């Protein structure tokens, strides 16, 4: 699995649309609109993107959003802080699901 994710594959993303161009175009239109400046700036949106990329552990997304963050003038300190936020949220989500184990144990103890 060491070469499952290849750097050069990120540049091939457009090939995904080859067999369903209409759906790919709709996705790209939506994706572009979601990342366009609105109430949030593009800079804020790509910082969210880098955090989400780490939370979902997508190497391609991490590469792409790291590039976007740098293009938006951010430093590794910005990126690292965003990764810590994502990690803290993900860790908290794991911990709160421990209540499910408590609930299951309580039911078994009846």
Phi and psi restraints in degrees (range 20) as a CNS / XPLOR table:
assign (resid 1 and name C) (resid 2 and name N)
       (resid 2 and name CA) (resid 2 and name C) 1.0 -57.0 20.0 2
assign (resid 2 and name N) (resid 2 and name CA)
       (resid 2 and name C) (resid 3 and name N) 1.0 -30.3 20.0 2
assign (resid 2 and name C) (resid 3 and name N)
       (resid 3 and name CA) (resid 3 and name C) 1.0 -111.9 20.0 2
assign (resid 3 and name N) (resid 3 and name CA)
       (resid 3 and name C) (resid 4 and name N) 1.0 21.9 20.0 2
assign (resid 3 and name C) (resid 4 and name N)
       (resid 4 and name CA) (resid 4 and name C) 1.0 -62.5 20.0 2
assign (resid 4 and name N) (resid 4 and name CA)
       (resid 4 and name C) (resid 5 and name N) 1.0 -45.8 20.0 2
assign (resid 4 and name C) (resid 5 and name N)
       (resid 5 and name CA) (resid 5 and name C) 1.0 -97.6 20.0 2
assign (resid 5 and name N) (resid 5 and name CA)
       (resid 5 and name C) (resid 6 and name N) 1.0 116.4 20.0 2
assign (resid 5 and name C) (resid 6 and name N)
       (resid 6 and name CA) (resid 6 and name C) 1.0 -112.7 20.0 2
assign (resid 6 and name N) (resid 6 and name CA)
       (resid 6 and name C) (resid 7 and name N) 1.0 133.3 20.0 2
assign (resid 6 and name C) (resid 7 and name N)
       (resid 7 and name CA) (resid 7 and name C) 1.0 -50.5 20.0 2
assign (resid 7 and name N) (resid 7 and name CA)
       (resid 7 and name C) (resid 8 and name N) 1.0 -42.6 20.0 2
assign (resid 7 and name C) (resid 8 and name N)
       (resid 8 and name CA) (resid 8 and name C) 1.0 -67.5 20.0 2
assign (resid 8 and name N) (resid 8 and name CA)
       (resid 8 and name C) (resid 9 and name N) 1.0 -18.1 20.0 2
assign (resid 8 and name C) (resid 9 and name N)
       (resid 9 and name CA) (resid 9 and name C) 1.0 -69.6 20.0 2
assign (resid 9 and name N) (resid 9 and name CA)
       (resid 9 and name C) (resid 10 and name N) 1.0 -26.5 20.0 2
assign (resid 9 and name C) (resid 10 and name N)
       (resid 10 and name CA) (resid 10 and name C) 1.0 -58.0 20.0 2
assign (resid 10 and name N) (resid 10 and name CA)
       (resid 10 and name C) (resid 11 and name N) 1.0 -39.6 20.0 2
assign (resid 10 and name C) (resid 11 and name N)
       (resid 11 and name CA) (resid 11 and name C) 1.0 -71.4 20.0 2
assign (resid 11 and name N) (resid 11 and name CA)
       (resid 11 and name C) (resid 12 and name N) 1.0 -10.2 20.0 2
assign (resid 11 and name C) (resid 12 and name N)
       (resid 12 and name CA) (resid 12 and name C) 1.0 -95.5 20.0 2
assign (resid 12 and name N) (resid 12 and name CA)
       (resid 12 and name C) (resid 13 and name N) 1.0 6.5 20.0 2
assign (resid 12 and name C) (resid 13 and name N)
       (resid 13 and name CA) (resid 13 and name C) 1.0 -51.2 20.0 2
assign (resid 13 and name N) (resid 13 and name CA)
       (resid 13 and name C) (resid 14 and name N) 1.0 -38.6 20.0 2
assign (resid 13 and name C) (resid 14 and name N)
       (resid 14 and name CA) (resid 14 and name C) 1.0 -59.5 20.0 2
assign (resid 14 and name N) (resid 14 and name CA)
       (resid 14 and name C) (resid 15 and name N) 1.0 -23.9 20.0 2
assign (resid 14 and name C) (resid 15 and name N)
       (resid 15 and name CA) (resid 15 and name C) 1.0 -63.8 20.0 2
assign (resid 15 and name N) (resid 15 and name CA)
       (resid 15 and name C) (resid 16 and name N) 1.0 -21.3 20.0 2
assign (resid 15 and name C) (resid 16 and name N)
       (resid 16 and name CA) (resid 16 and name C) 1.0 -59.5 20.0 2
assign (resid 16 and name N) (resid 16 and name CA)
       (resid 16 and name C) (resid 17 and name N) 1.0 -28.8 20.0 2
assign (resid 16 and name C) (resid 17 and name N)
       (resid 17 and name CA) (resid 17 and name C) 1.0 -80.3 20.0 2
assign (resid 17 and name N) (resid 17 and name CA)
       (resid 17 and name C) (resid 18 and name N) 1.0 -4.5 20.0 2
assign (resid 17 and name C) (resid 18 and name N)
       (resid 18 and name CA) (resid 18 and name C) 1.0 -56.7 20.0 2
assign (resid 18 and name N) (resid 18 and name CA)
       (resid 18 and name C) (resid 19 and name N) 1.0 -42.0 20.0 2
assign (resid 18 and name C) (resid 19 and name N)
       (resid 19 and name CA) (resid 19 and name C) 1.0 -99.8 20.0 2
assign (resid 19 and name N) (resid 19 and name CA)
       (resid 19 and name C) (resid 20 and name N) 1.0 -1.9 20.0 2
assign (resid 19 and name C) (resid 20 and name N)
       (resid 20 and name CA) (resid 20 and name C) 1.0 -151.8 20.0 2
assign (resid 20 and name N) (resid 20 and name CA)
       (resid 20 and name C) (resid 21 and name N) 1.0 66.2 20.0 2
assign (resid 20 and name C) (resid 21 and name N)
       (resid 21 and name CA) (resid 21 and name C) 1.0 -61.2 20.0 2
assign (resid 21 and name N) (resid 21 and name CA)
       (resid 21 and name C) (resid 22 and name N) 1.0 -33.0 20.0 2
assign (resid 21 and name C) (resid 22 and name N)
       (resid 22 and name CA) (resid 22 and name C) 1.0 -66.1 20.0 2
assign (resid 22 and name N) (resid 22 and name CA)
       (resid 22 and name C) (resid 23 and name N) 1.0 -45.8 20.0 2
assign (resid 22 and name C) (resid 23 and name N)
       (resid 23 and name CA) (resid 23 and name C) 1.0 -67.9 20.0 2
assign (resid 23 and name N) (resid 23 and name CA)
       (resid 23 and name C) (resid 24 and name N) 1.0 -37.6 20.0 2
assign (resid 23 and name C) (resid 24 and name N)
       (resid 24 and name CA) (resid 24 and name C) 1.0 -64.7 20.0 2
assign (resid 24 and name N) (resid 24 and name CA)
       (resid 24 and name C) (resid 25 and name N) 1.0 -41.1 20.0 2
assign (resid 24 and name C) (resid 25 and name N)
       (resid 25 and name CA) (resid 25 and name C) 1.0 -62.1 20.0 2
assign (resid 25 and name N) (resid 25 and name CA)
       (resid 25 and name C) (resid 26 and name N) 1.0 -42.8 20.0 2
assign (resid 25 and name C) (resid 26 and name N)
       (resid 26 and name CA) (resid 26 and name C) 1.0 -61.6 20.0 2
assign (resid 26 and name N) (resid 26 and name CA)
       (resid 26 and name C) (resid 27 and name N) 1.0 -42.1 20.0 2
assign (resid 26 and name C) (resid 27 and name N)
       (resid 27 and name CA) (resid 27 and name C) 1.0 -61.5 20.0 2
assign (resid 27 and name N) (resid 27 and name CA)
       (resid 27 and name C) (resid 28 and name N) 1.0 -47.9 20.0 2
assign (resid 27 and name C) (resid 28 and name N)
       (resid 28 and name CA) (resid 28 and name C) 1.0 -64.4 20.0 2
assign (resid 28 and name N) (resid 28 and name CA)
       (resid 28 and name C) (resid 29 and name N) 1.0 -37.9 20.0 2
assign (resid 28 and name C) (resid 29 and name N)
       (resid 29 and name CA) (resid 29 and name C) 1.0 -62.2 20.0 2
assign (resid 29 and name N) (resid 29 and name CA)
       (resid 29 and name C) (resid 30 and name N) 1.0 -46.0 20.0 2
assign (resid 29 and name C) (resid 30 and name N)
       (resid 30 and name CA) (resid 30 and name C) 1.0 -64.3 20.0 2
assign (resid 30 and name N) (resid 30 and name CA)
       (resid 30 and name C) (resid 31 and name N) 1.0 -46.4 20.0 2
assign (resid 30 and name C) (resid 31 and name N)
       (resid 31 and name CA) (resid 31 and name C) 1.0 -60.0 20.0 2
assign (resid 31 and name N) (resid 31 and name CA)
       (resid 31 and name C) (resid 32 and name N) 1.0 -47.0 20.0 2
assign (resid 31 and name C) (resid 32 and name N)
       (resid 32 and name CA) (resid 32 and name C) 1.0 -62.5 20.0 2
assign (resid 32 and name N) (resid 32 and name CA)
       (resid 32 and name C) (resid 33 and name N) 1.0 -41.4 20.0 2
assign (resid 32 and name C) (resid 33 and name N)
       (resid 33 and name CA) (resid 33 and name C) 1.0 -65.4 20.0 2
assign (resid 33 and name N) (resid 33 and name CA)
       (resid 33 and name C) (resid 34 and name N) 1.0 -40.2 20.0 2
assign (resid 33 and name C) (resid 34 and name N)
       (resid 34 and name CA) (resid 34 and name C) 1.0 -64.2 20.0 2
assign (resid 34 and name N) (resid 34 and name CA)
       (resid 34 and name C) (resid 35 and name N) 1.0 -32.7 20.0 2
assign (resid 34 and name C) (resid 35 and name N)
       (resid 35 and name CA) (resid 35 and name C) 1.0 -91.3 20.0 2
assign (resid 35 and name N) (resid 35 and name CA)
       (resid 35 and name C) (resid 36 and name N) 1.0 -8.2 20.0 2
assign (resid 35 and name C) (resid 36 and name N)
       (resid 36 and name CA) (resid 36 and name C) 1.0 -70.9 20.0 2
assign (resid 36 and name N) (resid 36 and name CA)
       (resid 36 and name C) (resid 37 and name N) 1.0 150.4 20.0 2
assign (resid 36 and name C) (resid 37 and name N)
       (resid 37 and name CA) (resid 37 and name C) 1.0 -59.9 20.0 2
assign (resid 37 and name N) (resid 37 and name CA)
       (resid 37 and name C) (resid 38 and name N) 1.0 138.0 20.0 2
assign (resid 37 and name C) (resid 38 and name N)
       (resid 38 and name CA) (resid 38 and name C) 1.0 -146.9 20.0 2
assign (resid 38 and name N) (resid 38 and name CA)
       (resid 38 and name C) (resid 39 and name N) 1.0 -125.6 20.0 2
assign (resid 38 and name C) (resid 39 and name N)
       (resid 39 and name CA) (resid 39 and name C) 1.0 -64.8 20.0 2
assign (resid 39 and name N) (resid 39 and name CA)
       (resid 39 and name C) (resid 40 and name N) 1.0 -32.8 20.0 2
assign (resid 39 and name C) (resid 40 and name N)
       (resid 40 and name CA) (resid 40 and name C) 1.0 -97.9 20.0 2
assign (resid 40 and name N) (resid 40 and name CA)
       (resid 40 and name C) (resid 41 and name N) 1.0 144.5 20.0 2
assign (resid 40 and name C) (resid 41 and name N)
       (resid 41 and name CA) (resid 41 and name C) 1.0 -75.4 20.0 2
assign (resid 41 and name N) (resid 41 and name CA)
       (resid 41 and name C) (resid 42 and name N) 1.0 162.9 20.0 2
assign (resid 41 and name C) (resid 42 and name N)
       (resid 42 and name CA) (resid 42 and name C) 1.0 -59.0 20.0 2
assign (resid 42 and name N) (resid 42 and name CA)
       (resid 42 and name C) (resid 43 and name N) 1.0 -39.7 20.0 2
assign (resid 42 and name C) (resid 43 and name N)
       (resid 43 and name CA) (resid 43 and name C) 1.0 -57.8 20.0 2
assign (resid 43 and name N) (resid 43 and name CA)
       (resid 43 and name C) (resid 44 and name N) 1.0 -45.9 20.0 2
assign (resid 43 and name C) (resid 44 and name N)
       (resid 44 and name CA) (resid 44 and name C) 1.0 -64.5 20.0 2
assign (resid 44 and name N) (resid 44 and name CA)
       (resid 44 and name C) (resid 45 and name N) 1.0 -39.3 20.0 2
assign (resid 44 and name C) (resid 45 and name N)
       (resid 45 and name CA) (resid 45 and name C) 1.0 -67.6 20.0 2
assign (resid 45 and name N) (resid 45 and name CA)
       (resid 45 and name C) (resid 46 and name N) 1.0 -39.3 20.0 2
assign (resid 45 and name C) (resid 46 and name N)
       (resid 46 and name CA) (resid 46 and name C) 1.0 -72.5 20.0 2
assign (resid 46 and name N) (resid 46 and name CA)
       (resid 46 and name C) (resid 47 and name N) 1.0 -27.3 20.0 2
assign (resid 46 and name C) (resid 47 and name N)
       (resid 47 and name CA) (resid 47 and name C) 1.0 -68.0 20.0 2
assign (resid 47 and name N) (resid 47 and name CA)
       (resid 47 and name C) (resid 48 and name N) 1.0 -40.4 20.0 2
assign (resid 47 and name C) (resid 48 and name N)
       (resid 48 and name CA) (resid 48 and name C) 1.0 -60.6 20.0 2
assign (resid 48 and name N) (resid 48 and name CA)
       (resid 48 and name C) (resid 49 and name N) 1.0 -43.2 20.0 2
assign (resid 48 and name C) (resid 49 and name N)
       (resid 49 and name CA) (resid 49 and name C) 1.0 -58.0 20.0 2
assign (resid 49 and name N) (resid 49 and name CA)
       (resid 49 and name C) (resid 50 and name N) 1.0 -43.0 20.0 2
assign (resid 49 and name C) (resid 50 and name N)
       (resid 50 and name CA) (resid 50 and name C) 1.0 -66.1 20.0 2
assign (resid 50 and name N) (resid 50 and name CA)
       (resid 50 and name C) (resid 51 and name N) 1.0 -37.1 20.0 2
assign (resid 50 and name C) (resid 51 and name N)
       (resid 51 and name CA) (resid 51 and name C) 1.0 -65.8 20.0 2
assign (resid 51 and name N) (resid 51 and name CA)
       (resid 51 and name C) (resid 52 and name N) 1.0 -47.0 20.0 2
assign (resid 51 and name C) (resid 52 and name N)
       (resid 52 and name CA) (resid 52 and name C) 1.0 -63.2 20.0 2
assign (resid 52 and name N) (resid 52 and name CA)
       (resid 52 and name C) (resid 53 and name N) 1.0 -40.5 20.0 2
assign (resid 52 and name C) (resid 53 and name N)
       (resid 53 and name CA) (resid 53 and name C) 1.0 -56.5 20.0 2
assign (resid 53 and name N) (resid 53 and name CA)
       (resid 53 and name C) (resid 54 and name N) 1.0 -39.5 20.0 2
assign (resid 53 and name C) (resid 54 and name N)
       (resid 54 and name CA) (resid 54 and name C) 1.0 -73.7 20.0 2
assign (resid 54 and name N) (resid 54 and name CA)
       (resid 54 and name C) (resid 55 and name N) 1.0 -38.2 20.0 2
assign (resid 54 and name C) (resid 55 and name N)
       (resid 55 and name CA) (resid 55 and name C) 1.0 -63.3 20.0 2
assign (resid 55 and name N) (resid 55 and name CA)
       (resid 55 and name C) (resid 56 and name N) 1.0 -38.1 20.0 2
assign (resid 55 and name C) (resid 56 and name N)
       (resid 56 and name CA) (resid 56 and name C) 1.0 -91.1 20.0 2
assign (resid 56 and name N) (resid 56 and name CA)
       (resid 56 and name C) (resid 57 and name N) 1.0 -4.5 20.0 2
assign (resid 56 and name C) (resid 57 and name N)
       (resid 57 and name CA) (resid 57 and name C) 1.0 57.1 20.0 2
assign (resid 57 and name N) (resid 57 and name CA)
       (resid 57 and name C) (resid 58 and name N) 1.0 49.3 20.0 2
assign (resid 57 and name C) (resid 58 and name N)
       (resid 58 and name CA) (resid 58 and name C) 1.0 -100.6 20.0 2
assign (resid 58 and name N) (resid 58 and name CA)
       (resid 58 and name C) (resid 59 and name N) 1.0 109.5 20.0 2
assign (resid 58 and name C) (resid 59 and name N)
       (resid 59 and name CA) (resid 59 and name C) 1.0 -59.3 20.0 2
assign (resid 59 and name N) (resid 59 and name CA)
       (resid 59 and name C) (resid 60 and name N) 1.0 -36.3 20.0 2
assign (resid 59 and name C) (resid 60 and name N)
       (resid 60 and name CA) (resid 60 and name C) 1.0 -66.2 20.0 2
assign (resid 60 and name N) (resid 60 and name CA)
       (resid 60 and name C) (resid 61 and name N) 1.0 -42.7 20.0 2
assign (resid 60 and name C) (resid 61 and name N)
       (resid 61 and name CA) (resid 61 and name C) 1.0 -65.5 20.0 2
assign (resid 61 and name N) (resid 61 and name CA)
       (resid 61 and name C) (resid 62 and name N) 1.0 -40.1 20.0 2
assign (resid 61 and name C) (resid 62 and name N)
       (resid 62 and name CA) (resid 62 and name C) 1.0 -59.9 20.0 2
assign (resid 62 and name N) (resid 62 and name CA)
       (resid 62 and name C) (resid 63 and name N) 1.0 -46.3 20.0 2
assign (resid 62 and name C) (resid 63 and name N)
       (resid 63 and name CA) (resid 63 and name C) 1.0 -61.3 20.0 2
assign (resid 63 and name N) (resid 63 and name CA)
       (resid 63 and name C) (resid 64 and name N) 1.0 -48.5 20.0 2
assign (resid 63 and name C) (resid 64 and name N)
       (resid 64 and name CA) (resid 64 and name C) 1.0 -64.7 20.0 2
assign (resid 64 and name N) (resid 64 and name CA)
       (resid 64 and name C) (resid 65 and name N) 1.0 -44.9 20.0 2
assign (resid 64 and name C) (resid 65 and name N)
       (resid 65 and name CA) (resid 65 and name C) 1.0 -76.2 20.0 2
assign (resid 65 and name N) (resid 65 and name CA)
       (resid 65 and name C) (resid 66 and name N) 1.0 -26.8 20.0 2
assign (resid 65 and name C) (resid 66 and name N)
       (resid 66 and name CA) (resid 66 and name C) 1.0 -62.7 20.0 2
assign (resid 66 and name N) (resid 66 and name CA)
       (resid 66 and name C) (resid 67 and name N) 1.0 -45.7 20.0 2
assign (resid 66 and name C) (resid 67 and name N)
       (resid 67 and name CA) (resid 67 and name C) 1.0 -59.8 20.0 2
assign (resid 67 and name N) (resid 67 and name CA)
       (resid 67 and name C) (resid 68 and name N) 1.0 -45.2 20.0 2
assign (resid 67 and name C) (resid 68 and name N)
       (resid 68 and name CA) (resid 68 and name C) 1.0 -63.1 20.0 2
assign (resid 68 and name N) (resid 68 and name CA)
       (resid 68 and name C) (resid 69 and name N) 1.0 -40.7 20.0 2
assign (resid 68 and name C) (resid 69 and name N)
       (resid 69 and name CA) (resid 69 and name C) 1.0 -62.1 20.0 2
assign (resid 69 and name N) (resid 69 and name CA)
       (resid 69 and name C) (resid 70 and name N) 1.0 -44.7 20.0 2
assign (resid 69 and name C) (resid 70 and name N)
       (resid 70 and name CA) (resid 70 and name C) 1.0 -64.1 20.0 2
assign (resid 70 and name N) (resid 70 and name CA)
       (resid 70 and name C) (resid 71 and name N) 1.0 -41.6 20.0 2
assign (resid 70 and name C) (resid 71 and name N)
       (resid 71 and name CA) (resid 71 and name C) 1.0 -62.5 20.0 2
assign (resid 71 and name N) (resid 71 and name CA)
       (resid 71 and name C) (resid 72 and name N) 1.0 -28.6 20.0 2
assign (resid 71 and name C) (resid 72 and name N)
       (resid 72 and name CA) (resid 72 and name C) 1.0 -87.4 20.0 2
assign (resid 72 and name N) (resid 72 and name CA)
       (resid 72 and name C) (resid 73 and name N) 1.0 8.7 20.0 2
assign (resid 72 and name C) (resid 73 and name N)
       (resid 73 and name CA) (resid 73 and name C) 1.0 86.0 20.0 2
assign (resid 73 and name N) (resid 73 and name CA)
       (resid 73 and name C) (resid 74 and name N) 1.0 14.9 20.0 2
assign (resid 73 and name C) (resid 74 and name N)
       (resid 74 and name CA) (resid 74 and name C) 1.0 -87.5 20.0 2
assign (resid 74 and name N) (resid 74 and name CA)
       (resid 74 and name C) (resid 75 and name N) 1.0 157.8 20.0 2
assign (resid 74 and name C) (resid 75 and name N)
       (resid 75 and name CA) (resid 75 and name C) 1.0 -105.3 20.0 2
assign (resid 75 and name N) (resid 75 and name CA)
       (resid 75 and name C) (resid 76 and name N) 1.0 174.5 20.0 2
assign (resid 75 and name C) (resid 76 and name N)
       (resid 76 and name CA) (resid 76 and name C) 1.0 -63.4 20.0 2
assign (resid 76 and name N) (resid 76 and name CA)
       (resid 76 and name C) (resid 77 and name N) 1.0 -25.6 20.0 2
assign (resid 76 and name C) (resid 77 and name N)
       (resid 77 and name CA) (resid 77 and name C) 1.0 -65.7 20.0 2
assign (resid 77 and name N) (resid 77 and name CA)
       (resid 77 and name C) (resid 78 and name N) 1.0 -42.2 20.0 2
assign (resid 77 and name C) (resid 78 and name N)
       (resid 78 and name CA) (resid 78 and name C) 1.0 -61.1 20.0 2
assign (resid 78 and name N) (resid 78 and name CA)
       (resid 78 and name C) (resid 79 and name N) 1.0 -49.2 20.0 2
assign (resid 78 and name C) (resid 79 and name N)
       (resid 79 and name CA) (resid 79 and name C) 1.0 -60.8 20.0 2
assign (resid 79 and name N) (resid 79 and name CA)
       (resid 79 and name C) (resid 80 and name N) 1.0 -46.0 20.0 2
assign (resid 79 and name C) (resid 80 and name N)
       (resid 80 and name CA) (resid 80 and name C) 1.0 -62.8 20.0 2
assign (resid 80 and name N) (resid 80 and name CA)
       (resid 80 and name C) (resid 81 and name N) 1.0 -40.0 20.0 2
assign (resid 80 and name C) (resid 81 and name N)
       (resid 81 and name CA) (resid 81 and name C) 1.0 -64.3 20.0 2
assign (resid 81 and name N) (resid 81 and name CA)
       (resid 81 and name C) (resid 82 and name N) 1.0 -40.9 20.0 2
assign (resid 81 and name C) (resid 82 and name N)
       (resid 82 and name CA) (resid 82 and name C) 1.0 -63.8 20.0 2
assign (resid 82 and name N) (resid 82 and name CA)
       (resid 82 and name C) (resid 83 and name N) 1.0 -39.5 20.0 2
assign (resid 82 and name C) (resid 83 and name N)
       (resid 83 and name CA) (resid 83 and name C) 1.0 -64.5 20.0 2
assign (resid 83 and name N) (resid 83 and name CA)
       (resid 83 and name C) (resid 84 and name N) 1.0 -37.8 20.0 2
assign (resid 83 and name C) (resid 84 and name N)
       (resid 84 and name CA) (resid 84 and name C) 1.0 -65.5 20.0 2
assign (resid 84 and name N) (resid 84 and name CA)
       (resid 84 and name C) (resid 85 and name N) 1.0 -39.4 20.0 2
assign (resid 84 and name C) (resid 85 and name N)
       (resid 85 and name CA) (resid 85 and name C) 1.0 -61.6 20.0 2
assign (resid 85 and name N) (resid 85 and name CA)
       (resid 85 and name C) (resid 86 and name N) 1.0 -48.1 20.0 2
assign (resid 85 and name C) (resid 86 and name N)
       (resid 86 and name CA) (resid 86 and name C) 1.0 -60.5 20.0 2
assign (resid 86 and name N) (resid 86 and name CA)
       (resid 86 and name C) (resid 87 and name N) 1.0 -41.2 20.0 2
assign (resid 86 and name C) (resid 87 and name N)
       (resid 87 and name CA) (resid 87 and name C) 1.0 -66.0 20.0 2
assign (resid 87 and name N) (resid 87 and name CA)
       (resid 87 and name C) (resid 88 and name N) 1.0 -39.7 20.0 2
assign (resid 87 and name C) (resid 88 and name N)
       (resid 88 and name CA) (resid 88 and name C) 1.0 -65.4 20.0 2
assign (resid 88 and name N) (resid 88 and name CA)
       (resid 88 and name C) (resid 89 and name N) 1.0 -42.5 20.0 2
assign (resid 88 and name C) (resid 89 and name N)
       (resid 89 and name CA) (resid 89 and name C) 1.0 -63.7 20.0 2
assign (resid 89 and name N) (resid 89 and name CA)
       (resid 89 and name C) (resid 90 and name N) 1.0 -45.3 20.0 2
assign (resid 89 and name C) (resid 90 and name N)
       (resid 90 and name CA) (resid 90 and name C) 1.0 -63.9 20.0 2
assign (resid 90 and name N) (resid 90 and name CA)
       (resid 90 and name C) (resid 91 and name N) 1.0 -40.6 20.0 2
assign (resid 90 and name C) (resid 91 and name N)
       (resid 91 and name CA) (resid 91 and name C) 1.0 -63.2 20.0 2
assign (resid 91 and name N) (resid 91 and name CA)
       (resid 91 and name C) (resid 92 and name N) 1.0 -42.7 20.0 2
assign (resid 91 and name C) (resid 92 and name N)
       (resid 92 and name CA) (resid 92 and name C) 1.0 -62.8 20.0 2
assign (resid 92 and name N) (resid 92 and name CA)
       (resid 92 and name C) (resid 93 and name N) 1.0 -38.6 20.0 2
assign (resid 92 and name C) (resid 93 and name N)
       (resid 93 and name CA) (resid 93 and name C) 1.0 -64.2 20.0 2
assign (resid 93 and name N) (resid 93 and name CA)
       (resid 93 and name C) (resid 94 and name N) 1.0 -37.7 20.0 2
assign (resid 93 and name C) (resid 94 and name N)
       (resid 94 and name CA) (resid 94 and name C) 1.0 -65.8 20.0 2
assign (resid 94 and name N) (resid 94 and name CA)
       (resid 94 and name C) (resid 95 and name N) 1.0 -44.8 20.0 2
assign (resid 94 and name C) (resid 95 and name N)
       (resid 95 and name CA) (resid 95 and name C) 1.0 -63.1 20.0 2
assign (resid 95 and name N) (resid 95 and name CA)
       (resid 95 and name C) (resid 96 and name N) 1.0 -44.4 20.0 2
assign (resid 95 and name C) (resid 96 and name N)
       (resid 96 and name CA) (resid 96 and name C) 1.0 -63.4 20.0 2
assign (resid 96 and name N) (resid 96 and name CA)
       (resid 96 and name C) (resid 97 and name N) 1.0 -28.3 20.0 2
assign (resid 96 and name C) (resid 97 and name N)
       (resid 97 and name CA) (resid 97 and name C) 1.0 -70.4 20.0 2
assign (resid 97 and name N) (resid 97 and name CA)
       (resid 97 and name C) (resid 98 and name N) 1.0 -12.0 20.0 2
assign (resid 97 and name C) (resid 98 and name N)
       (resid 98 and name CA) (resid 98 and name C) 1.0 -61.9 20.0 2
assign (resid 98 and name N) (resid 98 and name CA)
       (resid 98 and name C) (resid 99 and name N) 1.0 -25.5 20.0 2
assign (resid 98 and name C) (resid 99 and name N)
       (resid 99 and name CA) (resid 99 and name C) 1.0 -60.6 20.0 2
assign (resid 99 and name N) (resid 99 and name CA)
       (resid 99 and name C) (resid 100 and name N) 1.0 -31.6 20.0 2
assign (resid 99 and name C) (resid 100 and name N)
       (resid 100 and name CA) (resid 100 and name C) 1.0 -60.6 20.0 2
assign (resid 100 and name N) (resid 100 and name CA)
       (resid 100 and name C) (resid 101 and name N) 1.0 -41.1 20.0 2
assign (resid 100 and name C) (resid 101 and name N)
       (resid 101 and name CA) (resid 101 and name C) 1.0 -65.0 20.0 2
assign (resid 101 and name N) (resid 101 and name CA)
       (resid 101 and name C) (resid 102 and name N) 1.0 -40.4 20.0 2
assign (resid 101 and name C) (resid 102 and name N)
       (resid 102 and name CA) (resid 102 and name C) 1.0 -61.4 20.0 2
assign (resid 102 and name N) (resid 102 and name CA)
       (resid 102 and name C) (resid 103 and name N) 1.0 -45.2 20.0 2
assign (resid 102 and name C) (resid 103 and name N)
       (resid 103 and name CA) (resid 103 and name C) 1.0 -61.6 20.0 2
assign (resid 103 and name N) (resid 103 and name CA)
       (resid 103 and name C) (resid 104 and name N) 1.0 -42.9 20.0 2
assign (resid 103 and name C) (resid 104 and name N)
       (resid 104 and name CA) (resid 104 and name C) 1.0 -64.2 20.0 2
assign (resid 104 and name N) (resid 104 and name CA)
       (resid 104 and name C) (resid 105 and name N) 1.0 -42.0 20.0 2
assign (resid 104 and name C) (resid 105 and name N)
       (resid 105 and name CA) (resid 105 and name C) 1.0 -64.9 20.0 2
assign (resid 105 and name N) (resid 105 and name CA)
       (resid 105 and name C) (resid 106 and name N) 1.0 -39.8 20.0 2
assign (resid 105 and name C) (resid 106 and name N)
       (resid 106 and name CA) (resid 106 and name C) 1.0 -61.2 20.0 2
assign (resid 106 and name N) (resid 106 and name CA)
       (resid 106 and name C) (resid 107 and name N) 1.0 -40.3 20.0 2
assign (resid 106 and name C) (resid 107 and name N)
       (resid 107 and name CA) (resid 107 and name C) 1.0 -64.9 20.0 2
assign (resid 107 and name N) (resid 107 and name CA)
       (resid 107 and name C) (resid 108 and name N) 1.0 -37.8 20.0 2
assign (resid 107 and name C) (resid 108 and name N)
       (resid 108 and name CA) (resid 108 and name C) 1.0 -73.2 20.0 2
assign (resid 108 and name N) (resid 108 and name CA)
       (resid 108 and name C) (resid 109 and name N) 1.0 -23.4 20.0 2
assign (resid 108 and name C) (resid 109 and name N)
       (resid 109 and name CA) (resid 109 and name C) 1.0 -83.1 20.0 2
assign (resid 109 and name N) (resid 109 and name CA)
       (resid 109 and name C) (resid 110 and name N) 1.0 -7.8 20.0 2
